[in-house]
Amino acid sequence: MKVENWKNIRVTYEMMDLLVKIDEKKLRLDQHRPFPSPVVHNIQESLALEWTYNSNSIEGNTLTLQETRMVLEDGLTVSGKSLQEYFEAVNHHEAIDYVEQLVQPDYILRERDILNVHELVMDRIDKEFAGRIRNAGVRISGANFVPPNARKVPDLLEELITWVNEEELEMHPIIKAAVFHHRFVWIHPFFDGNGRTARLSFNLLFLKEGFPPAIILKVNRKKYYTALNDANQGNYEKLFFLVGRAVMRSLEIYLSNLDDTAGDYAPISSLVKEPGISYGQEYVSLLARQGKIDAYKEGRVWFTTEKAVKNYVAGRKRKRKLE
């Protein structure tokens, strides 16, 4: 199926219901913006770890989640695991950083970005072909299709990128990203690393729209490959659900953390007016800049919590009693 024929793809009522629920959660997420930086940093680090572990595991990497954490946080190799598996974890984490740095509201997907993602994924593993489109045929074990001739790949990839950037706004981001993901895997533009590059690249489309990343879990590996094989026959229902539920899961992770802190963080200028806070705005801002209270900055405005300021006040009082 040509990618421009997406309007012929059947979207079930059940999928439409899921899209409505996703949009409702996205609206709730947007109401928390600007996000508290400390909270969001922790969420992003946790999701990046999950993303790296699951994406590599789908491709056969045997590092556990805890071992992946050791590699990424401590820089340790793991006894009994290959150096390639170590590099796959490091490379993927660096590729996530690159993807997140690319994203802006007006971001336009470029072939160069995809090649750079692939180069990061394959760095220190296959440097000869890292970031280079394949120049020969390939076959995929267990797949129900043969990827197109290598001579057609550059044009097919360009067509796909043009379609993504020019597609009508009426197409839901979940549907667009899922179709892009399938089409990318079908083109199979590289000798190796296509799956990881696809899962990184299609998240560019989500992040651009303000969605969190869709992380395909290792436990869904069989469902994932079945969904892709069904999509090869023009049936996208399973892939839409798989991608949609992955986005829903990430939205719920964000909301479960942000809802706990909703209303806690406020501009320092408003917090100093609360009863029990005897310090002025200038002094509390100084405490924030010096890192003496939990705070974050958005633009020129410092945000903190009443609890953080009162804890500092209580600590000062205890210190005076000991003096």
C-alpha positions in Angstrom: 0.0 0.0 0.0 1.3 3.4 -0.9 1.8 5.7 2.0 -0.4 8.4 0.5 -3.4 6.0 0.5 -3.7 6.3 4.3 -7.3 7.4 4.0 -8.2 3.9 2.9 -7.0 2.5 6.2 -9.8 1.4 8.5 -9.9 3.0 12.0 -12.4 1.2 14.2 -14.8 2.7 16.7 -12.7 1.1 19.5 -9.6 2.9 18.2 -11.5 6.2 18.0 -12.6 5.7 21.6 -8.9 5.2 22.6 -7.9 8.4 20.7 -10.5 10.4 22.5 -9.2 9.1 25.9 -5.6 9.9 24.8 -6.6 13.4 23.8 -8.3 13.9 27.2 -5.2 12.9 29.0 -3.1 15.1 26.7 -5.3 18.0 27.6 -4.8 17.3 31.3 -1.0 17.1 30.7 -1.0 20.4 28.9 -2.8 22.0 31.9 0.3 21.3 34.0 2.6 23.3 31.7 5.1 24.7 32.5 6.2 21.5 34.1 8.2 21.6 37.4 11.7 20.9 36.1 12.9 18.6 38.9 9.8 16.4 38.5 10.0 16.2 34.7 13.7 15.5 34.8 13.1 12.4 36.9 10.3 11.2 34.7 12.4 11.7 31.5 15.4 9.8 33.0 13.1 7.0 34.1 11.4 6.8 30.6 14.8 7.0 28.8 16.0 4.0 30.8 12.8 2.0 30.0 13.0 3.1 26.4 16.6 1.9 26.0 16.0 -1.4 27.8 12.8 -2.3 25.9 13.9 -1.2 22.5 17.2 -3.1 22.7 15.5 -6.1 24.3 13.1 -6.4 21.3 16.1 -6.7 19.1 17.7 -9.5 21.2 19.8 -7.6 23.7 20.0 -9.6 26.9 20.8 -6.9 29.4 18.1 -6.7 32.2 16.6 -3.4 33.2 18.8 -3.3 36.3 21.9 -4.1 34.2 20.9 -1.4 31.7 20.7 1.0 34.6 24.2 0.1 35.7 25.6 0.7 32.2 23.9 4.0 31.8 24.2 5.5 35.3 27.5 4.0 36.4 29.3 3.3 33.1 29.9 -0.3 34.1 30.2 -3.4 31.9 28.3 -6.4 33.0 29.9 -9.8 33.6 28.8 -12.4 31.1 27.4 -9.8 28.7 29.0 -8.8 25.4 30.7 -5.5 24.7 28.2 -5.0 21.8 25.3 -5.2 24.2 27.0 -2.6 26.4 27.4 -0.3 23.3 23.8 -0.9 22.3 22.7 0.5 25.6 25.0 3.5 25.6 24.3 4.3 21.9 20.6 4.2 22.3 20.6 6.5 25.3 22.7 9.0 23.4 20.3 8.7 20.5 17.4 9.6 22.8 19.3 12.7 24.0 19.8 13.7 20.3 16.1 13.2 19.5 15.0 15.2 22.5 17.3 18.1 21.6 15.9 18.2 18.0 12.3 18.7 19.0 10.8 22.1 18.7 7.1 23.0 18.1 8.0 23.9 14.5 10.2 20.9 13.9 10.2 19.4 10.4 11.4 15.8 10.0 14.5 15.6 7.9 16.3 12.7 6.3 19.6 14.0 7.8 18.1 13.6 11.3 17.1 10.0 10.7 20.6 9.2 9.4 22.1 10.9 12.5 19.8 8.8 14.7 20.9 5.6 13.0 24.6 6.7 13.2 24.2 7.1 16.9 22.4 3.7 17.3 25.2 1.9 15.4 28.2 3.8 16.6 31.0 1.6 17.9 29.1 -1.4 16.6 29.2 -1.1 12.8 30.8 2.2 11.9 31.2 1.3 8.2 27.4 1.4 7.7 26.3 3.7 10.6 24.2 6.5 9.2 24.4 5.1 5.7 21.5 3.9 3.6 21.9 0.3 2.5 23.2 -0.4 -1.0 22.2 -4.0 -1.3 19.2 -6.3 -0.7 18.1 -7.7 2.6 15.7 -10.3 4.0 14.0 -10.3 7.4 13.6 -13.6 9.2 10.0 -14.2 10.2 8.6 -11.3 8.2 5.9 -11.8 5.5 7.5 -9.4 3.0 10.8 -8.7 1.3 12.1 -5.1 1.7 12.3 -3.1 -1.6 15.3 -3.1 -3.8 18.1 -0.9 -2.5 18.0 1.3 -5.6 14.4 2.4 -4.6 15.2 3.1 -0.9 16.3 6.7 -1.2 13.2 7.7 -3.2 10.9 5.8 -0.9 12.4 7.4 2.2 12.1 10.8 0.7 8.5 10.1 -0.2 7.8 9.0 3.4 9.4 12.1 4.9 7.5 14.4 2.5 4.2 12.7 3.4 4.8 13.2 7.1 5.6 16.8 6.8 2.9 17.7 4.4 0.0 15.5 5.7 -3.3 17.1 6.5 -3.8 18.3 10.1 -6.9 16.1 10.3 -4.8 13.0 10.7 -4.4 12.2 14.4 -0.7 12.2 15.5 -1.1 8.6 16.8 -2.3 7.4 13.4 0.3 9.3 11.5 3.2 8.1 13.7 2.0 4.5 13.5 1.8 4.6 9.7 5.2 6.3 9.5 6.7 3.6 11.8 5.3 0.7 9.7 6.3 2.3 6.4 9.8 3.0 7.7 10.3 -0.7 8.8 8.9 -1.8 5.4 11.4 0.3 3.5 14.1 -1.1 5.8 16.6 1.6 4.8 19.6 0.2 6.7 21.4 -3.1 6.9 20.9 -3.2 10.7 19.4 -1.1 13.4 16.1 -0.4 11.5 13.8 -1.2 14.4 15.6 0.9 17.0 15.9 3.8 14.5 12.2 3.5 13.6 11.1 3.6 17.3 13.4 6.6 17.9 12.3 8.5 14.8 8.6 8.0 15.1 8.8 9.5 18.6 10.0 12.7 17.0 6.5 13.0 15.7 5.0 12.5 19.2 7.4 14.8 21.0 6.9 17.5 18.4 3.2 17.5 19.3 3.8 17.6 23.0 3.1 13.9 23.7 5.5 11.8 25.8 7.3 9.0 23.9 5.6 5.8 22.9 7.7 2.9 24.4 7.0 -0.5 22.9 7.5 -2.9 25.7 9.6 -6.1 25.5 6.6 -8.1 26.8 4.7 -7.0 23.7 7.4 -8.1 21.3 5.3 -10.9 19.7 2.2 -8.6 19.4 4.4 -5.9 17.9 5.8 -8.1 15.1 2.3 -9.5 14.5 0.9 -6.0 14.2 3.7 -5.0 11.7 3.0 -8.1 9.6 -0.7 -7.3 9.6 0.1 -3.8 8.5 2.0 -5.2 5.6 -1.4 -6.6 4.4 -3.1 -3.2 4.9 -4.6 -4.0 8.4 -3.3 -1.4 10.8 -5.8 -2.0 13.7 -3.3 -3.9 15.9 -0.5 -1.5 15.3 -2.8 1.5 16.1 -3.8 0.0 19.4 -0.3 -1.0 20.3 1.1 2.5 19.6 -1.9 4.2 21.2 -1.7 2.2 24.4 2.0 2.9 24.6 1.4 6.6 24.4 -1.5 6.3 26.9 0.9 4.5 29.4 3.5 7.3 29.1 0.8 9.9 29.6 -0.4 8.2 32.7 3.2 8.1 34.1 3.5 11.8 33.6 0.1 12.6 35.1 0.6 10.3 38.1 3.7 12.2 39.0 2.5 15.7 38.0 -0.9 15.3 39.7 0.9 14.6 43.0 2.6 18.0 42.7 -0.2 20.0 41.0 -0.7 23.2 42.9 2.4 22.7 45.0 4.8 24.8 42.9 4.0 28.4 42.6 5.8 31.7 41.7 7.9 32.9 44.7 6.2 36.3 44.4 2.8 34.7 45.3 4.2 32.2 47.9 5.8 34.9 50.1 2.3 36.3 50.7 1.2 33.0 52.4 0.7 32.9 56.2 3.7 31.4 58.0 6.3 32.6 55.5 8.1 35.5 57.0 10.8 35.9 54.3 10.4 38.4 51.5 10.5 37.6 47.7 14.1 38.8 47.2 15.5 36.6 50.0 13.5 33.5 49.0 14.7 34.0 45.4 18.2 34.1 46.7 17.7 30.8 48.5 16.4 29.3 45.3 19.4 30.5 43.2 21.7 29.1 45.9 20.0 25.8 45.8 19.0 26.0 49.5 15.4 25.2 48.8 13.7 23.0 46.2 13.0 25.3 43.3 13.1 25.6 39.5 13.1 28.5 37.0 10.9 29.0 34.0 12.0 32.0 32.0 12.7 34.7 34.5 10.3 33.4 37.1 11.4 31.2 40.0 8.9 28.5 41.3 9.0 26.8 44.6 6.6 25.2 47.2 5.3 26.5 50.5 6.6 23.3 52.0 10.1 23.9 50.8 10.2 27.4 52.3 8.6 26.3 55.6 11.1 23.5 55.9 13.9 26.0 55.5 12.4 28.2 58.1 12.0 25.3 60.5 15.6 24.2 59.9 16.9 27.7 60.7 14.9 27.8 63.9 16.4 24.4 65.0 19.8 25.6 64.2 19.4 28.8 66.4 18.3 26.7 69.3 21.4 24.6 69.1 23.7 27.7 69.0 
